[in-house]
Amino acid sequence: MKQIQIVLSDQQVEEIVNGTAQVIAEKMADDVDKYFGKKRYMNKQDACEYLGVSPSTISKWVAEGLREIRFGKNIRYDPVDLNEFMTAHKTEEFRM
């Protein structure tokens, strides 16, 4: 197998990374729309069921950076944000 070396500037690498992240985010949003339909945004109970955690865990994660959508007394969660938060907290290797 032949190997090819490609040299890229820091700016080119950044553009590739940002472009790839944008494509992934758009694909995830499309998948979420297909899965959730018109009820894309979840209340806290829906988010708890989706992630399999308690309301207090969601509150703790909000304090740690999980994004909420707030309007008046209503709070909603975007499944894309939930998935991104979970992905950001994956460990580097599997541990038992």
C-alpha positions as CSV (number, residue, x, y, z in Angstrom):
1,M,0.0,0.0,0.0
2,K,1.4,3.4,-0.9
3,Q,1.3,6.3,1.5
4,I,0.8,9.9,0.6
5,Q,1.9,12.8,2.8
6,I,-0.3,15.9,2.7
7,V,0.9,19.1,4.3
8,L,-1.7,21.6,5.4
9,S,-1.5,25.0,7.0
10,D,-3.1,25.5,10.5
11,Q,-5.9,27.5,8.7
12,Q,-6.6,24.7,6.3
13,V,-6.8,22.1,9.1
14,E,-9.2,24.5,11.0
15,E,-11.4,24.9,8.0
16,I,-11.6,21.1,7.5
17,V,-12.4,20.5,11.1
18,N,-15.0,23.3,11.2
19,G,-16.6,22.1,8.0
20,T,-16.7,18.5,9.1
21,A,-18.3,19.5,12.5
22,Q,-20.9,21.6,10.6
23,V,-21.8,18.6,8.3
24,I,-22.1,16.3,11.3
25,A,-24.2,18.8,13.3
26,E,-26.6,19.2,10.3
27,K,-26.9,15.4,9.8
28,M,-27.6,15.0,13.5
29,A,-30.3,17.7,13.4
30,D,-31.9,16.0,10.4
31,D,-31.8,12.6,12.2
32,V,-33.3,14.2,15.3
33,D,-36.1,15.9,13.2
34,K,-36.9,12.5,11.6
35,Y,-37.0,10.8,15.0
36,F,-38.8,13.4,17.0
37,G,-40.9,15.0,14.3
38,K,-42.8,18.0,15.6
39,K,-41.9,17.4,19.2
40,R,-38.2,17.9,18.8
41,Y,-37.7,19.9,21.9
42,M,-38.1,18.0,25.2
43,N,-39.2,19.0,28.6
44,K,-37.1,17.9,31.5
45,Q,-39.0,14.6,32.0
46,D,-38.6,13.7,28.3
47,A,-34.9,14.5,28.5
48,C,-34.5,12.3,31.6
49,E,-36.3,9.4,29.8
50,Y,-34.2,10.0,26.7
51,L,-30.9,9.8,28.6
52,G,-32.0,7.4,31.3
53,V,-31.1,9.8,34.2
54,S,-32.9,11.6,37.0
55,P,-34.1,15.2,37.0
56,S,-31.4,16.1,39.5
57,T,-28.7,14.7,37.2
58,I,-30.0,17.0,34.4
59,S,-29.9,20.0,36.8
60,K,-26.3,19.0,37.7
61,W,-25.3,18.8,34.0
62,V,-26.9,22.2,33.3
63,A,-24.6,23.6,35.9
64,E,-21.8,21.9,34.1
65,G,-22.7,23.4,30.7
66,L,-25.7,21.4,29.3
67,R,-27.7,24.0,27.3
68,E,-31.3,24.7,28.0
69,I,-33.9,26.7,26.1
70,R,-35.8,29.0,28.4
71,F,-38.9,31.1,27.7
72,G,-40.8,32.2,30.8
73,K,-41.2,29.3,33.2
74,N,-40.8,26.8,30.4
75,I,-37.5,25.0,29.9
76,R,-36.8,22.7,27.0
77,Y,-33.9,20.6,25.8
78,D,-32.7,20.1,22.3
79,P,-31.8,16.4,21.6
80,V,-28.8,17.6,19.6
81,D,-27.5,19.5,22.6
82,L,-28.1,16.4,24.8
83,N,-26.2,14.2,22.3
84,E,-23.3,16.7,22.0
85,F,-23.1,17.0,25.8
86,M,-22.9,13.2,26.2
87,T,-20.3,12.9,23.4
88,A,-18.2,15.6,25.0
89,H,-18.1,13.6,28.2
90,K,-17.0,10.3,26.6
91,T,-13.8,8.8,28.1
92,E,-10.8,8.2,25.8
93,E,-11.0,4.4,26.4
94,F,-13.5,1.9,27.6
95,R,-13.2,1.1,31.3
96,M,-15.0,-1.6,33.2
